[in-house]
Amino acid sequence: MKNLGLMTVFLAGMMLTGCLESGQGTEVPSNLNNGDFSVITDPGQDTSNNGGGQNGGNTTPDDGGSSTPQLPSEPDGFYINKGQALTSSTNLMLDFYPPFYAAYTKVSENDTCTGGVWAGYADVGSFVSSKINQNVPLSVQFRDHDGRMSSCNVRSIFIDQAGPDIVFAKYPSAPVEEGLDVEIVFSVTDPGAGVAEVTCQFANTSKPCAAGQNKILFPKMAGGDYTLTVLAKDKLGFSSQKSVSFKVSSLYKQMAQNVKVNEYKKVDILFVIDNSGSMAYEQKSMASRVRNFLDVVKGLDWQIAVTTTDPVHKTLGDGRLVPLYGKTGSYILTSSVSDADARYTLGMTLQRPETGSGSEQGIYVAYRAIERSLAAAGGNTNFIRPDAQLAVVLISDEDESANGPKNDPANFVKFVQDSFAGQKSMSFHSIIARPGDKACLNGEGYSAGYRYEQISKLTGGVIGDVCATDYAAQVQGIAEGVRKTLKSITLSCAPIVDSMRSILVLKDGQVYNGTSKMEGLNLVFDGMLPAGNYEVYYSCLK
């Protein structure tokens, strides 16, 4: 090994995941970039409202947001705000057109004419809505002095008081080596008024971006700390702003990581299943799609549990394990049950009957599932065993939909490393709508899984196709990837291997020459690691 002599000097002083700072940096090339960037926009993803309001009347879309009403020549029932489809005020003005001489009017904030209160009739009135940032239905009935009632008249209007939604899908989750390109992908949408303008600000430079999906490319970045800020305004003047920060570094740190390897062949496997409405097609045959998974992990001491991508449900979400099908009060499937029982139970548990939140957050719920296991909470108790490796298998047709700390791929890996003192190898496998797979994205795939692809690459996981009619081949590949986790050591950061730096592995104080390769953060060996105490020395970007 190139740095064996150097590393031997430091062996006595190294502690678990200890860090030796290298005093050397790389020379900064004079032609590196510190501010310029290019923008590529795909406008097809803006989900602006195009006039769904005022049922019963026709609307003509204007330039992308609100709608100009074309009122029917024969007034019928009532109008909201003279037939407008969009407003920023909760105070709605109503014009009434009863089919007969009316004495009373009832206005309800629904589409069923239930819940309103009868009041004396007047040609005009007002209604203060309790709802914002959504399409609000109103229904009206009329009654005369003889008790005759009209049919239920329904119209709606979109009340918009929020700026556009800004979601970052792809961004650097770890320091970037100086001189490399940086790519950031984000989307800007507004379901109400529509997006009026988008501005991207970076390093004292402002450029116009647009509604829909934007791809920002920063070429050959120089060292430093950077922030991209996106500012958006809708057609009613409401604004929003979000930022993402990243670091470009030219310095290195030397890492020492101690890992104890046993021969237990234990692995804990967490399935994260998208149970949102958009997954209805894939859910129909989920049991058959994953039928061969257990055949490949046979012979391992495995535990399997299932959670959903729903981040909020009080019994089936937020990282809680779902009950096993047909096994009341049981949440963890183990290798001790018969093959037939295990295969049937897993398949039926994965095939979710409920419709969960449309805000899918697969990384977040996996993070929460581990937190709940560590806290010995509910059905998660004892799922993550201290002497077992960890594999996550996610199946979703949409990307992570939030940008909190627990939604971040690098934070997830760091959380596992910190929680188990660097002793647990882990892999994250994803069956998703793969970025660039136009056939899937134009079919059953809802949106590209940028962050799921990122975390799978980060941990050496398999990336499958959620639109495939049969998951047999890719599920077999994932199961083989789970077995590979038992031959891996998950490093704390991405190692740099070049003419000056390499990876040194010692077993029980002696150089271990087992053939290996890096897959993301996983140092994967060709064969099973013999039991013993391992020390891994490597260099990372600081």
KAWO-V908755 format. One record per residue. RES is the residue in three letters. SS is DSSP state (a for helix, b for strand, c for the rest). PSI is psi in whole degrees, -180 to 180 (none if undefined). D_LAST is the distance of its C-alpha to the last C-alpha in Angstrom with 1 decimal. Layout:
((RES,SS,PSI,D_LAST) (RES,SS,PSI,D_LAST))
//
This chain:
((MET,c,144,22.2) (LYS,c,-36,20.6) (ASN,c,23,18.4) (LEU,a,-46,21.0) (GLY,a,-43,22.3) (LEU,a,-45,19.0) (MET,a,-34,18.1) (THR,a,-32,21.6) (VAL,a,-32,21.3) (PHE,a,-2,18.8) (LEU,a,-42,20.6) (ALA,a,-30,22.8) (GLY,a,0,20.1) (MET,c,140,17.9) (MET,c,176,18.3) (LEU,c,127,17.8) (THR,c,37,14.2) (GLY,b,162,13.4) (CYS,b,120,10.1) (LEU,b,123,10.5) (GLU,b,129,8.3) (SER,b,131,9.0) (GLY,b,6,10.9) (GLN,b,145,11.0) (GLY,b,173,9.9) (THR,c,148,11.9) (GLU,c,132,15.0) (VAL,c,116,15.3) (PRO,c,147,18.4) (SER,c,-14,21.1) (ASN,c,16,22.1) (LEU,c,158,19.1) (ASN,b,143,19.9) (ASN,c,20,19.1) (GLY,c,-26,21.9) (ASP,c,150,24.3) (PHE,c,159,24.6) (SER,b,155,27.4) (VAL,b,128,29.1) (ILE,b,125,30.9) (THR,b,134,33.1) (ASP,b,98,35.0) (PRO,a,-5,37.6) (GLY,a,-8,39.2) (GLN,a,3,37.3) (ASP,c,123,38.5) (THR,c,44,40.6) (SER,c,148,42.7) (ASN,c,130,46.0) (ASN,c,39,48.9) (GLY,c,58,51.7) (GLY,c,1,52.2) (GLY,c,179,54.3) (GLN,c,60,58.1) (ASN,c,136,59.3) (GLY,c,-14,62.7) (GLY,c,164,62.0) (ASN,b,145,60.5) (THR,b,149,57.4) (THR,b,118,56.1) (PRO,b,141,52.4) (ASP,c,-129,51.6) (ASP,c,30,48.4) (GLY,c,-11,46.1) (GLY,c,-93,46.2) (SER,c,-177,49.4) (SER,b,146,52.9) (THR,b,120,56.2) (PRO,b,145,58.9) (GLN,b,97,62.1) (LEU,c,142,64.5) (PRO,c,152,67.3) (SER,c,-25,70.8) (GLU,c,101,72.0) (PRO,c,143,70.1) (ASP,c,111,69.4) (GLY,b,-86,68.3) (PHE,b,166,65.9) (TYR,b,149,63.1) (ILE,b,124,59.9) (ASN,a,47,59.2) (LYS,a,25,61.8) (GLY,a,6,60.1) (GLN,c,150,56.5) (ALA,c,-9,53.8) (LEU,b,143,51.0) (THR,b,159,50.9) (SER,c,0,48.5) (SER,c,143,51.0) (THR,c,-9,52.0) (ASN,b,104,55.6) (LEU,b,133,57.3) (MET,b,132,60.7) (LEU,b,134,63.2) (ASP,b,128,66.4) (PHE,b,142,68.8) (TYR,b,78,71.2) (PRO,c,153,73.2) (PRO,c,-10,75.4) (PHE,c,179,78.3) (TYR,c,109,79.5) (ALA,c,146,76.9) (ALA,c,-25,77.3) (TYR,b,154,73.9) (THR,b,142,70.4) (LYS,b,125,67.5) (VAL,b,128,63.8) (SER,b,144,61.2) (GLU,c,62,57.4) (ASN,c,-174,57.3) (ASP,c,24,58.9) (THR,c,2,61.7) (CYS,c,29,63.8) (THR,c,144,63.2) (GLY,c,-13,62.4) (GLY,c,176,63.8) (VAL,b,131,66.7) (TRP,b,135,70.0) (ALA,b,161,70.8) (GLY,b,141,73.6) (TYR,c,139,73.3) (ALA,c,153,72.4) (ASP,c,-29,71.6) (VAL,b,158,68.2) (GLY,b,-178,65.7) (SER,b,158,62.1) (PHE,b,129,59.6) (VAL,b,114,56.4) (SER,c,150,53.8) (SER,c,2,51.5) (LYS,c,146,48.9) (ILE,c,159,46.3) (ASN,c,44,43.8) (GLN,b,167,46.0) (ASN,b,122,49.2) (VAL,b,115,52.0) (PRO,b,142,55.4) (LEU,b,144,58.6) (SER,b,145,61.9) (VAL,b,137,65.4) (GLN,b,150,68.9) (PHE,b,152,72.2) (ARG,b,140,75.3) (ASP,c,-177,78.9) (HIS,c,-24,81.5) (ASP,c,1,82.9) (GLY,c,0,79.7) (ARG,c,133,78.9) (MET,b,144,75.1) (SER,c,172,73.3) (SER,c,171,70.7) (CYS,c,119,67.0) (ASN,b,129,65.5) (VAL,b,133,61.7) (ARG,b,168,59.4) (SER,b,162,55.7) (ILE,b,146,53.4) (PHE,b,122,49.6) (ILE,b,115,48.5) (ASP,c,115,45.2) (GLN,c,17,43.5) (ALA,c,150,39.8) (GLY,c,175,37.6) (PRO,c,155,36.1) (ASP,b,131,33.6) (ILE,b,119,30.1) (VAL,b,123,28.0) (PHE,b,123,24.6) (ALA,b,-36,24.7) (LYS,b,130,21.7) (TYR,c,159,18.4) (PRO,c,126,14.7) (SER,c,4,13.7) (ALA,c,162,10.0) (PRO,c,141,7.6) (VAL,b,137,9.7) (GLU,b,137,9.4) (GLU,c,140,11.3) (GLY,c,-10,15.0) (LEU,c,162,15.4) (ASP,c,151,17.9) (VAL,b,131,17.4) (GLU,b,132,20.4) (ILE,b,133,21.5) (VAL,b,131,24.8) (PHE,b,161,26.8) (SER,b,149,30.5) (VAL,b,119,32.9) (THR,b,158,36.2) (ASP,c,109,39.1) (PRO,c,-8,41.9) (GLY,c,-94,44.3) (ALA,c,-24,44.9) (GLY,c,156,42.5) (VAL,b,129,39.6) (ALA,b,-45,40.9) (GLU,b,152,37.8) (VAL,b,134,34.0) (THR,b,135,31.8) (CYS,b,129,28.1) (GLN,b,132,26.3) (PHE,b,124,23.1) (ALA,c,53,22.1) (ASN,c,17,25.7) (THR,b,133,27.1) (SER,b,135,29.5) (LYS,b,149,30.9) (PRO,b,132,33.4) (CYS,b,-162,32.3) (ALA,c,170,34.9) (ALA,c,154,36.0) (GLY,b,-156,35.0) (GLN,b,131,31.8) (ASN,b,139,29.6) (LYS,b,120,26.9) (ILE,b,129,24.7) (LEU,b,123,23.1) (PHE,b,108,20.6) (PRO,c,142,20.7) (LYS,c,66,18.3) (MET,b,139,15.9) (ALA,c,162,14.6) (GLY,c,145,11.4) (GLY,b,177,11.9) (ASP,b,132,12.7) (TYR,b,152,15.7) (THR,b,128,18.6) (LEU,b,125,21.4) (THR,b,131,24.5) (VAL,b,123,27.6) (LEU,b,132,31.0) (ALA,b,147,34.0) (LYS,b,139,37.7) (ASP,b,-180,40.5) (LYS,c,-2,44.1) (LEU,c,1,45.3) (GLY,c,1,42.8) (PHE,c,138,40.4) (SER,b,157,36.8) (SER,b,161,33.4) (GLN,b,136,29.8) (LYS,b,152,26.4) (SER,b,156,22.9) (VAL,b,135,19.6) (SER,b,151,16.2) (PHE,b,164,13.0) (LYS,b,137,9.9) (VAL,b,126,9.6) (SER,b,146,6.7) (SER,c,4,7.7) (LEU,b,156,5.4) (TYR,b,156,4.7) (LYS,b,146,5.2) (GLN,b,132,8.7) (MET,b,144,10.2) (ALA,b,122,14.0) (GLN,b,124,15.8) (ASN,b,131,19.6) (VAL,b,130,21.8) (LYS,b,123,25.6) (VAL,b,128,27.5) (ASN,c,178,31.0) (GLU,c,29,33.7) (TYR,c,-22,34.7) (LYS,c,43,33.8) (LYS,b,138,33.1) (VAL,b,134,31.4) (ASP,b,128,31.6) (ILE,b,122,31.9) (LEU,b,118,31.7) (PHE,b,129,33.4) (VAL,b,111,32.6) (ILE,b,128,35.6) (ASP,c,113,36.1) (ASN,c,24,39.5) (SER,c,170,39.7) (GLY,a,-31,42.8) (SER,a,-12,41.2) (MET,a,9,40.8) (ALA,a,-41,44.6) (TYR,a,-47,45.1) (GLU,a,-34,42.4) (GLN,a,-24,43.5) (LYS,c,-34,47.1) (SER,c,33,46.4) (MET,a,-41,43.2) (ALA,a,-45,44.9) (SER,a,-28,46.0) (ARG,a,-28,42.8) (VAL,c,20,40.9) (ARG,c,-28,43.8) (ASN,c,8,42.4) (PHE,a,-48,39.1) (LEU,a,-24,40.6) (ASP,a,-34,42.2) (VAL,a,-31,39.0) (VAL,c,8,37.4) (LYS,c,139,40.8) (GLY,c,-13,40.6) (LEU,c,156,37.4) (ASP,b,87,37.5) (TRP,b,154,36.3) (GLN,b,138,36.3) (ILE,b,136,36.3) (ALA,b,163,36.3) (VAL,b,136,36.4) (THR,b,175,35.3) (THR,b,165,35.6) (THR,c,-2,33.3) (ASP,b,120,35.4) (PRO,c,-3,33.2) (VAL,c,-18,36.2) (HIS,c,137,39.2) (LYS,c,-12,40.4) (THR,c,-27,41.3) (LEU,c,11,39.7) (GLY,c,-171,36.5) (ASP,c,35,33.4) (GLY,c,3,32.3) (ARG,c,139,35.7) (LEU,c,139,36.9) (VAL,c,150,40.1) (PRO,c,144,43.3) (LEU,c,140,44.1) (TYR,c,127,47.0) (GLY,c,6,50.3) (LYS,c,84,48.8) (THR,c,129,49.4) (GLY,c,3,46.9) (SER,c,138,44.6) (TYR,c,-14,41.0) (ILE,c,122,39.6) (LEU,b,134,41.0) (THR,b,163,40.8) (SER,c,-2,41.7) (SER,c,-17,44.7) (VAL,c,165,46.8) (SER,c,156,48.8) (ASP,a,-45,47.3) (ALA,a,-44,49.7) (ASP,a,-45,49.1) (ALA,a,-44,45.3) (ARG,a,-44,45.5) (TYR,a,-46,47.9) (THR,a,-45,46.1) (LEU,a,-47,42.6) (GLY,a,-45,44.1) (MET,a,-31,46.1) (THR,a,-37,43.4) (LEU,a,-28,41.0) (GLN,c,91,43.8) (ARG,c,131,43.5) (PRO,c,-23,46.7) (GLU,c,165,45.4) (THR,c,111,43.9) (GLY,c,-172,40.7) (SER,c,143,38.6) (GLY,c,-1,37.8) (SER,c,73,34.4) (GLU,b,132,32.8) (GLN,c,76,29.4) (GLY,a,-39,28.8) (ILE,a,-43,25.1) (TYR,a,-47,26.2) (VAL,a,-31,29.2) (ALA,a,-43,27.4) (TYR,a,-48,25.0) (ARG,a,-35,28.2) (ALA,a,-40,30.1) (ILE,a,-43,27.6) (GLU,a,-45,27.8) (ARG,a,-36,31.5) (SER,a,-43,31.7) (LEU,a,-32,29.6) (ALA,c,1,32.0) (ALA,c,50,35.0) (ALA,c,126,36.3) (GLY,a,-140,39.2) (GLY,a,-14,39.3) (ASN,a,-12,35.6) (THR,c,130,36.4) (ASN,c,11,35.5) (PHE,c,-47,34.0) (ILE,c,108,30.6) (ARG,c,140,31.5) (PRO,c,-27,29.2) (ASP,c,20,29.9) (ALA,c,153,29.8) (GLN,b,171,27.2) (LEU,b,135,26.7) (ALA,b,137,27.5) (VAL,b,133,27.9) (VAL,b,114,30.4) (LEU,b,137,30.7) (ILE,b,113,33.7) (SER,c,149,33.8) (ASP,c,8,35.1) (GLU,c,154,33.0) (ASP,c,167,29.3) (GLU,c,131,27.6) (SER,c,12,29.4) (ALA,c,167,27.4) (ASN,c,31,23.9) (GLY,c,171,23.4) (PRO,a,-34,20.5) (LYS,a,-1,22.3) (ASN,a,-2,22.9) (ASP,c,130,19.3) (PRO,a,-47,18.3) (ALA,a,-38,14.7) (ASN,a,-37,16.2) (PHE,a,-47,19.0) (VAL,a,-43,17.0) (LYS,a,-39,15.0) (PHE,a,-44,18.4) (VAL,a,-44,20.0) (GLN,a,-47,17.4) (ASP,a,-38,17.7) (SER,a,-28,21.4) (PHE,c,24,22.1) (ALA,c,36,19.7) (GLY,c,12,18.2) (GLN,c,-9,21.7) (LYS,c,119,22.6) (SER,c,143,22.2) (MET,b,155,22.7) (SER,b,148,23.5) (PHE,b,115,24.5) (HIS,b,141,27.4) (SER,b,128,28.8) (ILE,b,107,32.3) (ILE,b,176,32.0) (ALA,c,103,33.2) (ARG,c,136,30.8) (PRO,c,132,29.4) (GLY,c,-9,31.8) (ASP,c,84,34.6) (LYS,a,-35,37.2) (ALA,a,-44,40.0) (CYS,a,-44,38.5) (LEU,a,-25,37.4) (ASN,c,-6,40.9) (GLY,c,-113,42.4) (GLU,c,-13,41.4) (GLY,c,125,37.6) (TYR,c,-47,37.1) (SER,c,155,33.6) (ALA,c,136,30.8) (GLY,c,69,28.3) (TYR,a,-49,25.0) (ARG,a,-31,22.9) (TYR,a,-39,24.8) (GLU,a,-41,24.1) (GLN,a,-47,20.4) (ILE,a,-31,20.3) (SER,a,-43,22.6) (LYS,a,-36,20.5) (LEU,a,-31,17.4) (THR,c,13,19.6) (GLY,c,26,21.8) (GLY,c,166,24.7) (VAL,c,143,27.9) (ILE,b,113,28.6) (GLY,b,180,32.4) (ASP,b,112,34.9) (VAL,c,-20,36.4) (CYS,c,-5,39.3) (ALA,c,142,40.5) (THR,c,-25,44.0) (ASP,c,125,43.2) (TYR,c,7,39.9) (ALA,a,-51,41.2) (ALA,a,-46,39.2) (GLN,a,-31,35.8) (VAL,a,-37,36.4) (GLN,a,-41,37.2) (GLY,a,-39,33.9) (ILE,a,-44,32.0) (ALA,a,-39,34.0) (GLU,a,-35,33.1) (GLY,a,-35,29.4) (VAL,a,-44,30.1) (ARG,a,-36,31.5) (LYS,a,-27,28.5) (THR,a,-31,26.4) (LEU,c,-10,28.3) (LYS,c,18,27.2) (SER,b,157,23.4) (ILE,b,120,20.5) (THR,b,118,17.9) (LEU,c,163,14.4) (SER,c,-19,11.9) (CYS,c,167,9.5) (ALA,c,118,10.4) (PRO,b,149,10.7) (ILE,c,123,10.9) (VAL,c,114,14.4) (ASP,c,-160,16.0) (SER,c,-19,18.3) (MET,c,-17,15.9) (ARG,c,141,14.1) (SER,c,-179,15.9) (ILE,c,127,16.4) (LEU,b,128,18.6) (VAL,b,127,20.8) (LEU,b,140,23.3) (LYS,b,120,26.2) (ASP,c,40,28.1) (GLY,c,-3,26.7) (GLN,b,149,27.6) (VAL,b,130,25.8) (TYR,c,122,26.3) (ASN,c,20,27.2) (GLY,c,136,27.7) (THR,c,135,27.0) (SER,b,168,24.1) (LYS,b,157,22.1) (MET,b,131,19.0) (GLU,b,97,20.1) (GLY,c,-125,17.3) (LEU,c,-1,15.5) (ASN,b,125,18.7) (LEU,b,105,19.5) (VAL,b,125,23.2) (PHE,b,153,25.8) (ASP,c,-37,29.2) (GLY,c,169,31.2) (MET,c,138,31.1) (LEU,c,129,29.0) (PRO,c,149,31.5) (ALA,c,142,31.3) (GLY,b,-178,29.4) (ASN,b,121,26.3) (TYR,b,144,23.3) (GLU,b,130,20.2) (VAL,b,126,17.4) (TYR,b,132,14.9) (TYR,b,167,12.1) (SER,b,142,8.9) (CYS,b,165,6.1) (LEU,b,138,3.8) (LYS,c,none,0.0))
//
